[in-house]
Structures are given as structure tokens and as C-alpha cells.
Amino acid sequence: MRDDFDSKTKHTLALRVGHRCSNPNCRKSTSGPQEDATGAVNIGVAAHISAASPGGKRYDLRMTSQERKSIDNGIWLCQNCAKLIDSDERRFSGDLLIAWKQTSERAALLAVENSAPLPGSTQDEDIELVRFYSQCFDRPAFQDPFHEEGSMEAFDKAIEDTITAISTGSLRARDGVVLTQSKGKSYISNLQWRERMDVIVDLLRATRSRYSLAVQKGQIHIGPEHEGRRFYHIRDSQVGEWMNSTRSEIIQLFSGLCEEVGIPPLQFPRHYRKSKYW
């Protein structure tokens, strides 16, 4: 027997993300008018994060029936993305879908709270900010597959520094020296561009949280320091796959913005690696 969502849960899931697909690479509107003035079109789906019945994708035997059909186990997606997440269970893990849901809900809230552009900001200034944010991603943490990382501590610090740079406009080297000073994402006047950067930062935060959890659970083992370095071992391959797929989502999302403003898009993974972290 399937633990399906009731109508109220489906409606609330849609409202909490502004009737937009929760996939940050999609964000498609899922509702609109019919030609009939009394009707509406809906292409949204209240999808289960953990499957509604045994044999489904990401089914969790430990969950109760009530938990499976609760709003906490739901995510609002367009029909295409609802099919997509069930096409590759390892890539579209429960953790990734939860991150999508959280960032989409936050983006919807920001769209309500920040509907007006900041005074004095122009499109040219917005483009320069996006160009600056592109510099922030020019580091191995956004170029190399997870299993090729030279240092786990450096990886985590690079993600943290990127969050700080995008949020505050201060791009720093690993030793704290300011490399470039610009403005944070709150200065972007284009609401859609600002919303996209908000989603990107939330995904970056989710990446740091997932890394910290993996270390705590022993999914990544960090050895003692030896000659200034700590050796590591990735014990759970799904952690690496999650890190790769999430960073790919981040880079694809940002590259779409780059193409809109007319600057070169980024690529993950790159075909080369740099010798050190900032």
C-alpha cells in the first residue's frame, strides 16, 4: 500500500516554493492559466523524497507510514524533474533532494521579502558582480572530482571562503589576505539573478554540512598530520558521488547565469587541476 500525500500536503508543498520546480537547475513555473477563464494548468508533482512504498526509489524501511506521507518527506517538482530524480537513485539522493527543497523554500521567501531592487544599482554593475563571483569559483574545489582532492581540510576551507566571498564581496587567500574586494550578492538589483545566487550559496552551505556529517560518521577518515599534510580515505563512495553531483549542480546553475550576462561559463570537472588551494 502506498503512503500518498493528501491534497492539503500537496497544495502546501506547491505554495512553499511559489509553485516553482525545486530543482535549482530548473525552477520552472508549474502553474498558469487555461484559455478557459475559470481554469488553471498544473504541471507540478508532489514527489516523495523517500519512496511511498517498498521497491520505490530511496525507500527507507525505518520510516513509519505517517512519516512517509508527511510534508517533510515531500518535494515539489515539475513533471520532468519528478521523473528525473527516479532515474538515478544514487545521483539524486535523499540528502540532495532535501537540499533542493530547503534552498527552493528559502528562494521563495526571499522573492517575497526582496521584491524591489536596491537603489543605485544598474545592470552593468550586476554584470560586474557576476564576473567577480566567477573568480570566486576559480579554485580546485570546483574543478576536481572529489576523490582527486589533495586535502579535505583545504576543500572545506575553499567552500567556506567561497560562501564568504559571494556573501560579503571579499575574496581572500587561504592565509586571510584579501585578493579582491567587491560587493556581496545582496547588492544585485536583478531579482532573478540575486535569487539564483541565494540558491547557490545555500547549496554551498549544504555541501559543507554534508562534508562535516561524513567526517563525523566516519564516511571520510582524516588521518593524523604528517609532514604538514593529513591523509584521508573516502570510505563511502556515495559521499563522493553526492559531492560531485552537488558541485555540478552549483556550477551548472552559475554557468547559466554567466551565459545570460555574456561571460564564459564554467565547467565541472575541469580537464586539468591546479597545484594548490588559495
C-alpha positions in Angstrom: 0.0 0.0 0.0 1.3 3.4 -1.0 1.7 6.2 1.6 0.5 9.0 -0.7 0.2 12.7 0.3 -3.2 14.2 0.9 -4.5 17.2 -1.1 -3.6 19.6 1.7 0.0 18.5 1.8 0.4 18.7 -2.0 -1.1 22.2 -2.0 1.2 23.4 0.8 4.3 21.9 -0.9 3.5 23.9 -4.0 2.8 27.1 -2.1 6.1 26.9 -0.1 8.2 27.1 -3.3 6.0 29.6 -5.1 4.6 26.9 -7.5 8.1 26.5 -9.0 10.1 23.3 -9.5 12.5 22.8 -6.6 15.3 21.6 -8.9 17.7 24.6 -8.8 18.7 23.9 -12.4 15.1 24.1 -13.5 13.0 26.5 -11.3 10.2 26.2 -13.9 6.8 27.6 -13.0 4.4 24.7 -12.6 1.1 26.6 -12.8 -0.7 29.0 -15.1 -4.0 29.9 -16.7 -6.1 27.8 -19.1 -7.8 29.5 -22.0 -11.0 29.0 -20.0 -11.0 31.9 -17.6 -12.2 29.6 -14.8 -9.5 27.0 -15.2 -5.8 26.6 -14.4 -2.9 24.4 -15.7 -0.8 22.5 -13.2 2.3 20.6 -14.3 3.7 20.2 -10.8 4.2 17.0 -8.8 4.4 16.4 -5.1 7.2 13.8 -5.2 8.3 11.6 -2.3 11.9 12.1 -1.1 11.8 8.6 0.4 9.5 6.3 -1.7 5.9 5.9 -0.8 6.1 2.1 -1.0 8.6 -0.8 -1.0 10.6 -1.1 -4.2 10.4 2.7 -4.9 13.4 4.9 -5.2 15.1 5.9 -1.9 12.7 3.7 0.1 13.5 3.9 3.8 12.3 0.9 5.8 12.8 2.7 9.1 10.2 5.3 8.3 6.6 5.0 9.6 3.6 5.3 7.3 2.8 8.7 8.8 6.4 9.9 8.2 6.3 8.8 4.5 3.2 10.8 3.7 4.2 13.8 5.8 5.1 17.1 4.3 8.7 16.6 5.5 9.1 13.7 3.0 7.7 15.7 0.1 9.3 18.0 -2.6 7.5 20.0 -5.3 8.9 19.4 -8.8 7.8 19.7 -12.4 6.8 16.5 -14.1 10.1 16.2 -16.0 12.2 16.6 -12.8 9.9 14.2 -10.9 10.8 11.5 -13.4 14.5 12.6 -13.4 15.0 12.0 -9.7 13.8 8.4 -10.0 16.0 7.7 -13.0 19.2 7.7 -10.9 18.8 7.0 -7.2 22.5 7.3 -6.4 22.8 10.7 -8.0 19.6 12.1 -6.7 20.0 11.0 -3.1 17.6 11.9 -0.3 20.2 14.4 1.1 20.4 16.2 -2.3 16.6 16.4 -2.6 16.4 17.8 0.9 19.0 20.4 0.0 16.9 21.3 -3.1 13.8 21.7 -1.0 15.4 23.9 1.6 17.0 26.2 -1.0 13.9 26.5 -3.0 11.8 27.4 0.0 14.3 30.0 1.0 14.4 31.4 -2.5 10.6 31.7 -2.5 10.7 33.5 0.8 13.4 35.9 -0.4 11.4 36.6 -3.6 8.5 37.7 -1.3 10.7 39.8 1.0 13.0 41.3 -1.6 10.8 42.2 -4.4 12.3 45.6 -5.1 15.8 46.2 -6.4 18.3 48.1 -4.2 18.6 51.8 -5.2 21.5 52.9 -7.3 22.3 49.5 -8.8 22.4 49.0 -12.6 22.6 46.1 -14.9 26.2 46.9 -15.7 27.0 46.7 -12.0 25.2 43.4 -11.7 27.2 42.0 -14.6 30.5 43.1 -12.9 29.3 41.4 -9.7 28.7 38.1 -11.6 32.1 38.5 -13.2 33.6 38.8 -9.6 31.7 35.7 -8.4 33.1 33.8 -11.4 36.6 34.5 -9.9 35.4 33.0 -6.6 34.8 29.6 -8.3 38.3 29.5 -9.9 39.7 27.0 -7.4 40.2 23.2 -7.4 37.2 22.7 -5.1 35.1 23.5 -8.1 37.3 21.8 -10.7 38.4 18.4 -9.5 36.4 15.2 -8.8 36.1 14.6 -5.0 38.4 11.6 -5.0 41.2 13.7 -6.5 41.1 16.4 -3.8 44.6 16.9 -2.4 43.4 18.0 1.0 40.0 17.6 2.7 40.7 20.5 5.1 41.6 22.7 2.1 38.4 21.6 0.3 36.2 22.5 3.2 38.0 25.9 3.7 37.7 26.7 -0.1 33.9 26.1 0.1 33.7 28.3 3.2 35.8 31.1 1.6 33.6 31.0 -1.5 30.4 31.4 0.6 32.1 34.4 2.4 33.2 36.0 -0.9 29.8 35.7 -2.6 28.0 36.9 0.6 30.3 39.8 1.5 32.3 40.6 -1.7 35.6 39.9 0.0 37.7 37.3 -1.8 40.5 36.1 0.4 43.5 33.8 0.1 43.9 30.8 2.5 46.0 32.9 4.7 43.3 35.6 5.0 44.9 38.1 2.7 42.2 40.0 0.7 42.7 39.3 -3.0 39.8 41.2 -4.4 37.2 43.4 -2.9 33.7 43.8 -4.5 30.2 43.6 -3.2 28.1 40.7 -1.9 25.1 39.2 -3.6 22.6 41.4 -1.8 23.7 44.3 -4.0 22.4 42.5 -7.2 19.5 44.5 -8.4 18.1 41.9 -10.8 15.8 39.8 -8.6 16.2 36.6 -10.6 20.0 36.8 -10.6 20.0 37.5 -6.9 17.7 34.6 -6.2 19.9 32.3 -8.2 23.0 33.4 -6.2 21.0 32.8 -3.0 20.3 29.3 -4.1 23.9 28.7 -5.0 25.1 29.9 -1.6 22.5 27.6 0.1 23.9 24.6 -1.9 27.4 25.6 -0.9 26.3 25.5 2.8 24.7 22.2 2.2 28.0 20.9 0.8 29.9 22.0 3.9 27.2 20.4 6.2 27.4 17.1 4.2 31.2 17.1 4.5 31.1 17.7 8.2 28.5 14.9 8.7 30.6 12.5 6.6 33.6 13.1 8.8 31.6 12.7 12.0 30.1 9.4 10.7 33.4 8.1 9.6 32.4 8.0 5.9 35.5 10.1 5.4 38.5 9.2 7.5 41.0 12.0 8.1 44.4 10.7 9.4 46.9 12.3 11.7 49.1 15.1 10.3 52.4 14.0 8.7 54.9 16.5 7.3 52.3 19.2 7.1 49.6 17.1 5.5 46.7 14.9 6.6 46.0 11.8 4.6 42.3 10.9 4.0 40.3 7.9 2.9 36.7 8.1 1.5 35.0 5.0 2.9 31.6 5.6 1.4 31.6 6.1 -2.4 28.1 7.7 -2.2 29.6 10.7 -0.4 31.9 11.4 -3.3 29.1 10.9 -5.7 27.0 13.4 -3.7 29.8 15.9 -3.6 30.4 15.6 -7.3 26.7 15.9 -8.3 26.0 18.8 -6.0 29.0 20.8 -7.2 28.0 20.0 -10.7 24.5 21.4 -9.9 26.2 24.6 -8.5 28.4 25.1 -11.5 25.6 24.5 -14.0 23.4 26.9 -12.1 26.1 29.6 -12.1 27.1 28.9 -15.7 23.5 29.6 -16.8 23.8 33.0 -15.2 27.2 33.6 -16.8 25.7 32.9 -20.2 22.8 35.3 -19.5 25.3 38.1 -18.7 27.7 37.3 -21.6 30.7 35.9 -19.8 32.3 32.4 -20.3 30.5 29.6 -18.4 32.4 27.3 -16.0 32.8 23.6 -16.2 32.9 20.8 -13.7 35.0 18.8 -13.7 37.8 20.6 -15.5 40.3 18.6 -17.6 43.2 19.9 -15.6 44.0 20.7 -12.0 45.8 23.4 -10.2 48.7 22.7 -7.9 47.3 24.3 -4.7 44.3 25.8 -3.0 44.1 29.5 -2.2 
